[in-house]
Amino acid sequence: MARRVVITGLGVVSPLGVGADRHWAGLASGRSAVARLDRLTRLGFPVDVAAEISPPDFAACASRLPRKQMKLYNRATTLAMAAAALAAEDAGLAVPVPDPARAGVILATLFIPYPIQSILKLVPDVETVEGNRADLGKTLARCFTDVNPLDLSLRIIPNLTAGHLAIHFGLRGACRTVADGPTGGLHALAHAAAAIRDGALDVAFCGGAECPLEDLVFADLCCTELLAPPAELPDRTCRPFGAGRRGTAVGEGAAVLVLEAEEHAARRGAGVRAECGGFGAASGDATADGIRDSLGLAMRTALDGSGLASPDAVSLHGDGGAGSDLGEAAAFRALDRRAGARPAAYATKGAHGNLFSAAGPVEVVGAVMALEAGAVPPSRNCEEVDPACGLALDARGVRTVPRMRTVLVNAVGTYGEAASLAIARAG
């Protein structure tokens, strides 16, 4: 018989703050962490607006970690390690964990942070005789002899972050990295929950981490049609489902949750924050109709896996994209018709930006906090909803939802892939 999976620990480092309580307070206040960043302006990026972890918050994260190991961490790893430490504390787990072979880590991350500043230091010495361009042979020779491996190879291994979590917390079970972009974080949580249900693990650290503000990654994103041009008021740049929306705003962050088999949590007297329900995933094309179909299937599968006709609330992906928002809105309206009820809908990327691999886990943390509060946070920048979306979103403040027991958390990928995870209130 499949085991029930509960959430016993929450750890989050978001542009709104460090820790679940501070993140929720930021959401509930309706403020936005999306701002103009001087560094991006100085570097001449066409978009210079994003949601960044503040320097004091980053320093607070670093202060929780082993100093000797910090030289091995890239920025995403630092954020993930801090989030995992917060989650372990919240769950009351000892470090290293007891029975390590029954504990694992499944983490989502996508972007590889190439240290361009370290490489650029070589440029004056590796130009061709004619100048103006680098000589590949000279560049490779200098890299092999003069570039510190800690600045390059040991910071760009794709599964670096999950590996460091496993080592630090003594997790000897499954160690996996999911590179699925915006849907990856929900896939990581769902894979961890499945491993626990099936008996392969008793405990899992799972979630996502992303730092897309690294120079080369952000330059790549600026070449796409994903990013909205900066608004006159930077904090109004990302407008999920809003009339006149023009794209998303990038954010960085990490969220790690501790999942456990219900009986395992009970044996050690752990507090339960929420329960993991059904999960659904589907793929399609990136058109509004394609996203409507793929996300609609994902939501129905998640609900069926939870034995539910309808959730009480839906945490919408809502990235501010013209087509993605239309597709998600259509899928939500179809869910209304199927259930015969109207769940409370809300969207939070206007507050913390699009965190890519970390988005789903950060929004799951928000969903758990919403279930505990019996209310959903305001939908920042959604004062004027596009009539074509047909959604009832409230940007004014926290909205009480009577007898709220379940939340669906949605994610939509760049190419039309979709995922949805059901979260239920503890007990």
Steps between C-alpha positions, in 0.01 A plus 500: 500500500634843407614711792376852567758774450513801729697824499686550827749773409492820297808694394491793259733776389306734273533862388229573759708365789676209668278245671138396445359758742679792335410376151133473598507843665634643174226331299227605743616862502460524123847642448723415205871419503533569126723806461752668273848355568794735454730213403280407204475865397880546509553189289271639231233230501183597312306388808630617837207400721495181708432360847827443687588355840611806697868512608407482872280198435773330295749567780253348747482189282877472475538536877303176552736292286841338560761761407753247372248370247374837380780529244347201321152651475356706219223745589216253437667243725541756778129586486395134485726402790355780713144401407577137586644602837180694575287202393698259718459732801128534434467121476706443815744276311847434637799554269620259376162333479434169676475193273667681207439219248127571532538873430563666164501827308323593177561855389413702190741746342554597138741784431876442514678807641811538287740738682542744212691755712776247570529420129498866392815563703684295237382697198785755468757217497331264257405724210614413150786691342243708313319571826126542556434130553628221722730230367342167602833323541642770724175515699497126568867501596443777752186334638686173556785669685365816665128464570423369846284184469295629793400797282397287206454123482394437861235774480329403175429128548121471449436274801739692726227641724322172568834334569600760758165461676545124513853531641420765761184337634628143475240387245604167351176414319405625154679819388349646183495826307201604289572743214149574375491877545180656642331161550811336646438597861158334509645192330768481771238510776283244320791261441597524867143437611475197268822353642360532851158359407664200336725434800834584337558791742369610838625860479578725205643849466346636181435826322679731262763771474571750224720805448431626147657842565850370421634706209494245216171343609327836525642606164354185348159571655512856364525352150168319542146635503443395861603818679277804525661836424540703820188687600509864608461365852733195511285313751217508244704318234353151553119516477351147506173485303502879484374711214803619304737241648818458297695216660661381818762634741787274605560415863747287695442282801471152648252292695564161659231295673538196724256225401446191714289190517220579743589216738868601496410855601269368772770271646735789556227738616541743212247773436316473167459817293296349214451189288608431140211397280475405135728621223443544130725591208444534127659653193369684199595798292568850627185656356215610724291204381788259556558625853127485571499132407825395668435686826137391501611137481763556772247655738240228442763230560612666824143525622417140404812383684375684807144371477370854456245656267636849560765680705413784734769723348740504207846656506525604136825491303419850366833612354362801312541348155228590250438142383590305814261704715217458249555123488511464877191716543310280253611185685385653830159590358460141376584379851220722632251340265617147588474554874191714508679730744736795474830452684677809628771589247814699569837570335821609673767553231420871496643502853808276476562466126533187289736269690505226231606171668439651845158643409290190569661418838488866613133511404436169681645662814257787441215251459584328829505836676169590335343176627625575851362853481171396339550775245670575168741791443427792269587470130753778460456717186167336412280805565387506137451143372494443126132434412617223265635311803170519686650447846390646832830601663529725803802728527379688806596273787482160665170326422349253748384170350255322732581135572800502268654153492671459161706711261615413149839649408552544125810532284529564126821452303644703217396249234147422618581230757294519819485358852262522794541381859226473764582605857259423786475653845650293780256256656 
